[in-house]
C-alpha cells in the first residue's frame, strides 16, 4: 500500500474508533433515542456509517458486503431515512460489532484493490460517477469524521463525555468549564 493510501486509511480508522468510543458505555435507550429535532440518534449514526462504509468500499467496487442490508433503498415504499434508525432487534453491542465487521471488509477492499482501482457510485453525478478508490477513501474519511463530530456533541450533551477517545480528550479537564461557558455566553450576549 502506498504512503498516501496508508495515511488515509489510518485517518479513516481513527474516525471509526472515535465513533465507536462515543457510543460505548451508553444504555440502550440513550443510544437509540432521538437527540435532535430531525431524529438523529447515536446508534442511528452508527447504522448509517455501517452501510455507507459497505456501499462505498464494498458494492461500489464490486465487493458487496456479505451481510445483506436490512432494507431495500431502491423500493419507493422504503423510508429514505431508514438507514438512520438502529435495528431494534439488535443490541448496541451487536450494532457496534456489525460496524466493526463492515470496517474490516472495507479495509480489505483497500488492501486488495489499491488506490487506482475505479469504482462506480451510482448516486453521484455522471461526471464523477466512476471515481478512484483513493477519491472514495477521501470521501468516506471525511464522512466518517463529520459524523464522529456529531456524536461528540451528542455524547457531551448526554453525559458529559468529551474528547476524541479515552486517551486523547483534546480538552483540558482541569478547566473551569462553568467560567468558560459564562465567557462564551457574555460574548454572545453582546449581539442580542
N, C-alpha and C positions, 0 to 999 in steps of 0.2 A: 504494500500500500504506500502511495507517495505521501510526502510530508503534509501537503495541504489537505488531503482526504483524512489522514490520521488526525490532524488538528480539528477539522470539522466534526469528526466522529467523537472526539474527546469532549468537545463542547456540547454536542447533542446528548451524550451520556450524562454530562453534568446537569443539563436541564432536566433529563428524565429522573435523575437521582433527586433533584430538588422537588419535582412533582410528587414523587413517592414520599419523601420526607414530610412534605406539607400535609399529607393525608394520614400518614401513620399516626396511631395513637388516638385518633378520633373515635367516638362512638358511632354506631351505625346511623343513628338519627342525624347527628350533626354532619356527618359525611354526605348525607343524601338530601338534606332539606334545602329548599331554595334560599339563597342568601342575597339575591339581587332582585329588583323588580322584573327582570326577564327570566328568572328561574334558575340562574347559574347555581350549581351545587358542586361541592368538592369532587365527589365521585363521578358526577356528570362530566366534568372536565377530563378526568382520567379516562372515562369511557370514550369520549371524543378523541383524545390523543391516541388511545389504543388503535382505533380504526383509521385515524389519519396516518399513523406510522405504517400500518399494514397496507393501506392503499398506496401511499406514495412510494414506499420502498419494497412493496410486495407486488400487488397486481399491476401497477404501472410499469413494472419491469418484467412482466410475465412470470412472476413467482408468487401467486396468490397464497396468502396465509392459510395453513391447513385447517384452521378452525373457522367455521363459517360465521359471517356476520349474523346477528340475531334479527335482522330486518332486511327489507328489500327497498333501498332508497330509490330504485327506478320505478317502483309502484306508486302511481299518483295518490293512492289512498294512504300511503305512509306519511306520517307527520315528518316534515323536513327537519325538525329538531330532535328527532328520536335518538340520534347518536349522542345527545347531551343528557340523556337520562340513564342512570345506573340501573342495571338489571336487578329488580327486587328479589329475584330468586338466587342471586349470588351474594355472598358476604363481601365485606370490604376487602378481606384478605384474598378472596378468590378473584376479585376485580383487579387488585394490585398484581397478583400472580399472572393474570392474563396480560396485563400491560408489560410485565417483565418478559413473558414469552414472545409477545409481539415485537418488543425491542430487540431481543436476541435474533429473531427471524430477520428483522430489518438489517441488523448489523451483518448478518451472513450475506445478504444481498450486496452490501457494500464491499465486503471482502471478496466475494466470488466474481462480481462483475467489474468492479473498478470504476473510476470517476468518469471515464469517457463513454461508458455504456449509454445508449439512448433509450429513453422510456417514452411512454405515451400517457399523457394526463388528459383524459377526455373532457374534463370540465374546464380546462384552461382555454384561452382564446387560440384560434387556429395558428396564429403566427408564433405562439410559444408552446404549442401542444406536444412537441417532441424534444423535451429538454435532456441534457446530460444528467447522469446520476449526480455529478458534482452540483449542478444547479438545484436539483431536488433536495440534496442534502443541505444546502444553504437554506432553502425554503423551510424544510422540516425543522432545522435547528432554530430558526427564527420563530416559527410557530410554537415550538415546544417551550422556548424561553418566554414568549408572550404569555402563554397560559400558566407557566410557573409563576410569573408575576401576579397574575390574577389570584392564584391560590395563596400566594404570600400575603396579600392584603386580606383575603377572606379568612385565612387562618388567624392572622393577628386580631381580627375583629371577633373571632370565635373564642379564643382562649389566650391571646397574647403571645403565641409562639411567633418568634421573629427570626430572620436570617435565612441564608441560602441552604444551610444544612447544619447539623448539630455542632460540627467543628468549625463552622465559618458563619458566625452570626452577622458579620459586616456592620454591626452596630455596637456602640459602647454600652454594655449592660449597666454600667455604673452611672449613666447619665440620669439626671433628674428629669424624667420624661414629662412630669406634670408642668415643670417650669418651661421646658422646651415647647410643649403644646401651647402654653399660655403666650409665649413669644410669637409663635406662628399665628395664633388667634388675634393677638394685638396687631400684628402687621396686616392681617386680612381686614380687621375692623376699620382700618384707616380708609378703606374703599367702600364702606357702606353708603 
